[in-house]
Amino acid sequence: MNKFMKRVAIFSVIFLLISFSACGGKDIDEKTGGQDNVPSNTDFSEPTDDRENSGHTGGEGETAGKTEGDEGAEITGSPASGENEPVKEPADTDEPESTKESIIPGGITRITREEAGLTTIPSLDFSGYKLNGTIQRLLENPTSYSDEDYQKGLVYDNFLVVSERFREDIIRNIGIGDGISEVFEILGLPSCIIGDTMFYKTGEYYLGFKGEKTVEQAVLSPKPGVYPSDILKIIAICINRPDYYGITTLLDENSEISEFFEYNGHIHGGGWYAFSNNGVYYEEYNKNAVVVYNNFEGELYKLQEDLYNYRIVYKDVDFLMERMVSELDGYIGLNKAFEEEGIVSPGGKYNSLYVWNYSESYYFIIRTMDASSTDKYVSLAATGEYYWLSDRYILYSDFFTLAPVLFDVETYETINLLDMTELIYDDFGYYSIEIKSHEDGKIIIYYSDGDKEYRINYSFDPDGKIILEEDL
């Protein structure tokens, strides 16, 4: 009965926690004098090869896309208290009492977090809690990630996702499938809740648990590194100079700023972005602005708008938590796509998915059915329809020429089947060709302009390598 009452009490607190949305985003426009919030044009759910100039300082790789405006995720919850009293780490220990006392020459005014409309989500003291050894290793050294870690159920892309396949404890006695109430009992109340994902922000890492009743997945990220307290002022001055030529040039010329922005790249449709997990997103696109999130802990500033082309806009959301939620959504969405749209190879070794984003972003994703190795992304321009000939070879039509091509998923080699016909293959040509049949050891190619069929026999040697022979 005591345990039952304890759980009732915990759920009551959580209900209040969610109802009052204590750590959630406020109406930033009212807090910043009616400035418009700038929409982020980065969707962090696409694969690595969609981005140009990504991973500026050797990060895990990101992708560019578009999001729906500037609304952001709805955040509910409040800093934890009680058993795990958070260690409060204010973003700036020397906040000015009034902006009147902190005016900086050149139209840049130092402001407080309150004036910016940013709340502070304190860090929790988790020094008494020990993470799973493999998880701890990957947080400290992401480059050590291997197929063996994936086999255990750990998926590392931009962040470390603990999947539903993981059978070990994540922290203390908490693992996949355990009740959310057990998480509260062991770790206390979370720092913040976003939808059905609750986050524990500590001095060393972020830990999120996804699930309404039980832990379905978890996601972790090391806490970003230190940076100059006045980095925002440094950025604002540099990007508003008359001789400013864009973020890519600035990153090449200014090591201090390039070390702060872990990632940068091109936005599809025109423009550039850069961002830091420390809570700053820069965009030169439809709107030129720097968006500052509430996990940024440096000094804050307001710019006199008639003097500067690039504005500073504040958004009361933890940028890292928002990205981690996107990572979980992307992981779950990809699994669903494989279930609904994936094509399994004849022997059941692989599942494949073809993704076409736009004319410069397309790829096959090859997934092992036994989870023996990580997903492989291969950039090939296909028409969309493709066929497995064996557990090793895919037959598809090239999007740009319609030429029939074989792709070896183990060696990544391609074979253009036009080389076995009298047709002359031209990189800039376009052929009225279709794959008419691909069964029973015979590929039939139909050339409509010449009203002619080409037949190519195929078989496999003992090692599974394809043998091709033109059927004269």
N, C-alpha and C positions, 0 to 999 in steps of 0.2 A: 504493500500500500504506500509506503514511503517513497519508493521508487516511482510509483504511478503519480503521486502528488508532485514529485520533483519534475516529472516530465510535463505535467499540466502547467506548472509554474513557468517552465522554460518556454512552452508554446505561447503562454500569455504574454511573456516579454517579447517574443518574436512578433506576435501580432501587433503589439504596440510599436515595435521597431519599424515594421513595414508600413503601418498606418501613418506614422508621422513623417516618414521619409527624411530622417534627420541628416543623412549624409548626401542627399540628392542634389541634382542641379537646380539652381535658382534661375530666376528670370534675369539673365545677365544684362539685357538691354537696360533695365531700370537701374542696375548697379553701376553702369558705365556711361551714363549720360546719354542713353538712347542710341549707342552705336549698334550697327547691325552685326550679328554674328556671322562669321565667314564659314560657308560650308566646306567640309573637307572633301577633296576629290580622290581620296585614297580608299580603296576597298581592299582590306588585307586578307582576303580569302582566296585570291587567285595564285596559281603556281609561280615559281621563281622566274621562269623565262619570259614573263610578260613585261618585265621591267627593264628599262635601260639605265645603265650606270647605277645599278642597285648594289647595296652592301658597301657603302663608301669606305668603312673602316673594317671590312672583313666580317660583317654580320652574317646571320644565317640566310639572308636573302629575302626580299620582299616583293610585292607586286603592286602595280598601279591599276586603278579602275575608278569607279565613281560611286558615291554614296548619295543617299537621299537628303540633301540639304544639310542643316546644322543642328538637327534636333537631338541627335545622340541617343544613347541608351538611357532608359529611365532607371534612376538609381534610388534605392531605398536602403534604410538601415542607419546605423550610427556607430561611432567608435565604441569598441568593447569596453566593458568596465567590470568590476567585481574581482573574480579570482585572477584573471589575467589583466591587471591594470596596465593600460598602454603607457609606454614611455613617450611622453610628448616631446616632439622635435619640431619646434616652430621653424617655418621656412626662413625666417630672418630674425635673428636675436636683437637686431638693432633697428626695429621699425620706427620710422618717424611718427611723432604724435600727430602731425598735421602736414599736409602737402605744402603749406605756406612756408614751412621751414626747410623744405627739401627741393626747391626749384633748381634744376640744373640748366645752365646756359644752353641755348639752342632749341628751346621749345620742348625739351624732354623733362617731364615732371615725375619724380619718385612718388609712388602711392603705396598705401597699405593693402594687405590682402582683403580687408573688409571693403575698402574703396573699390577694389577690383572685382568684388563679388565672389571671391574664392574662399571656400571653407577648407579646413585642413583635416585630413584623415590621418590621425596619429598612427605611429608604428606600434605594434604589440611586442612584448618581450617573450620571445619563443626560445630563449636560451635553455630552458629546461626540457624542450621537446626535440627529439632526434629524428631527422628525416631518414627514410630508407637509404641505404648506402649507395645503391646504383643511382637513385635520383639525386643525391647529394653530389656524386661524382659528375653527373651530366650538367648540373647547375654550375659547378666550378669549372668544368672543362667540356663545353658542348662539342668540341671537335673530336672527342673520344667516342661519340655516338656511333654505334655499329649495328649490323644486322642482328647480333645477339641481343642487343637492347630492344630492338623492334620485336623480336620473337617473344620477349617477355611481355610485350604489350605497351611499350613506351614508344610514343611517336614524337619525334623532334623535327620541327620545321622552323617556324619563327619562335615558338615556345614549346615547352615540354608538356605534351598531353599524356596523361595516364589513362589508357583506354580501358574499355570493359573487359579486355583480355588479361589485364594485370592481376596476378594472384597473390601478390605480397602486400604487406602493410605499406601505406604511404607515409604515415607519421604516427607515432605511438601505436595504438592498436586499431587504427582506422584504415580501412581498405575499401575497394570497390564492392558495392552491395550492402555496406553497412548503413544503418539508419541515420538520417540527418540529425535526429535527436541525440544519437550517440556522439556525433561530432560536437554538438553544443556541450554535452556533458563533459567531454574530455578537453576540448580546446577553449570553451567559453564562447561568448557571442562574437560574431565576425566583425571585422572593421567596416564592412560595407556589403550590401546585397544588390546585385544587378539582375533583375528577372529571377530566374531559378538558379543563379550562381552566386554563392556567398564567398567573399574574399577575406583572407587573413593577410594583412600587410605587416610584415616584420622588418626588422632592421637589415636583414640579409636577403630576403626574398618575398615574393608574392605567392600565395597559395589559394587557388580557387577550387571549390567543390560544386559540381553541377548535379542537380537533382531536386525533386520536390519532396520525396519521401525517403529515398535511398540515394547513396552516392553512385551516380551513373558514370561519370568521368571526373577527372581532376586536371587542373592545368597549373603549371608553375613557371616562374620567371625569376632570375636573379634581380635584385634591386639595382637600377642603373648606377653608374659610378658618379664620382664627384665632379664638379665643374666650377668655374669662377662665379662668385655670387652676382657679379654685374654682367654676366654673359648676355642677358637680354638687351641691355643698353649697348653693348658692343655690336650686337647683331643689328639693332635699330639704326645705329649711326652708319654702319657699313652699307646696308642695303638702301639707304636714302641719300647716299652721296651722288653728286652730279655725274661722276664717272663710273657709276655702278653698271656692270655689264651682265648681271645675272648670277644666279646662285652657283652654277657650275664653275664659273670663273673665280668667284669668291672662295669657294671651297679649295680650289687649287692654290690660291694665293694666301689664305689665312688659315694657319694650322690650328689656331685656337678654336675657330668656328667649325672647322672640319672635324676636329676631335669631339666636339659637342654633338653635331648631327651624325648619328650612326648610319643613317640611310638617306639616299637622295636618288632622284630619277626623273624620267620624262612622263608627263601625263598624256595619255592618249587623247588626241584632239588638239594638242598644243599646250605648251606651258611646262613648268618644272615644279618639283616639290622637294622638300627636305624635312626630316623630322628626327626628334630625339625622344627616346622612351622616358626621358626625364620630364616630358610634358610640354614640348614646344613643337608645333607644326607650322612650317613655312610654305606658302604657296604663291607662285607667280603664274596666274592663269586668268580666269574671268575676273577674279578679285585679287589684289595684291595685299597680302596681310600676313601677320604672324599671329597664330592662335596659341594662347597660353592656357594650359589645363591646371587643375588644382593640385596635381602631384609635383608641379614645378616648385622648387624651394628657394629659388634665388630672389634677388631684388626685383620689384615690379615697377613699371613705368607707364605713363600716359604720354602720347605724342600730340602736339598741337597740329591738328589735321591740315590746316592751310599751309604748313611748312613741310609736310612729309607726304610722299607718294604711298609708302607702305604703312599700314596702321597696325596697332597692337590690339587684339581682341581677346577677351577673357571668357573661358568656358569652364563652368564649375562641375567638371567631370574628371575622374582619374584616367588619364590617357592610357596608361599601361593596362589598367583593368578593362577598359573599353576594347583594347586590342586583343586581350586574352579571351574575352567573350567572343569576339569575331573569330579567333582561332578555333575555339570549340565549335562554333556554328559551322565553320568551314569543314572541320573534321567530320562532323555528323552529316553535313550535306553531301560530302564526297562519298561517304559510305552508302548513303541512300541512293545516290546516282549510280554507284556500282551495282546495287541490288536491282534497280529498276531499268537501267539502260546498258549495263555492262554486258559484254559478249564473252562467254567462257570458251577457251580453246578446246578442241575436240577431245583431248585426253584429260581435261580438267586441271591442267597445271596452272594456267593463267586466267585472269579476268582482265578485260581490256575496256577502256573508255576513251572515246575521242572527244576532244574539246576544241571548239572553234569560237574564239572570242571576236576577232576581227582579222583583217588581211595580213597583219603582222604578228598575230598571236594565235598559235594553233599547236596542238600536241596530242600524242597518244599517252595515256597513262596505263602502264602495265603493272598489274598487281598479282603477286603469287597467292594462290588459293590456300596454301598451307602456312601463310604468314612467315615464310622462311627468310624473306628479304624485304627491304623497304620498297615503296612504289618507285617506278622508273618513269621519268618524264622525257619523252622524245619528240622534238619539234619536227613534224612532217606535215606538209600541206596536202591533206586528203579531201576528197569530195564529200566525205561524211560517211558513205557506205563502204564497208570493207569486209573481208572474209578471212577466217582462219583456215589455212590449208593443213596445218599440223600444230603441235604444241610449240612450234618454233617460228613459223612463217605466217605473215599476214599479207594478203593481197589487197591492194587498194588502187584507186585512180588518183593521179596527181591533180590537184585542184587547178593549177595554172596551165597545164598542157593536156590534161585528160589521159596522159600516158599511163599504162598499167605498170605498177611497181610492186615488187616483193620486198618485204621488210623482215629482217632476221632479228627477233626480239632478244636474242642472246649475244649477238656480236654487234648489233645496231647497223649492220651493213644493208644497203639497198641494191636491188637489181632491177634495172629498167628493161621490161620485156620487149620494148620496141627494138632493142639491139638484136633480137632474134628474128626480126621480120625485115621485109624489104623497105619498110618505111624509114625515112631518114629522120633521126631525132634531132630536133632543133630546140635549144634552150628557150628561144623566143617564139617558138611555134605553138600552134593550137590545133589539135587533131580532133576530128569527129569520130572518136573511138569510144567504144563501150566494152565492158567485160560482160560477155554474153553468158558464159558458164565457167565454173571452176571446180567441177566435181569429177569423181572417178578417174583421177590421174590425168586430167586434160583441162587446160585453160583455153577457152575459145574467145578470141578478140575479134570484134566486128568493126571494120572501117567503113563507115557509111558513105563517105565521099567517093570511095572506090567500089562500094557495094561488094566488099570482099571480107572473108573470114580468114583469120590466122589461128592455127591450132598449135599449141605447145604442150608437149607431154611432160609430166613431172613425176618424180619418184624420190625416195630418200635412201641415203646410204646407212650403214649400221650406226653411225654417230648422229643420225638425224639431219644431216646436211642435204639440201635439196639438189636433185639432179634434173636439169632441164634439157629438152631435146625438141627441136622443131619438127612438127609432123608434116612432112612434105607430101 
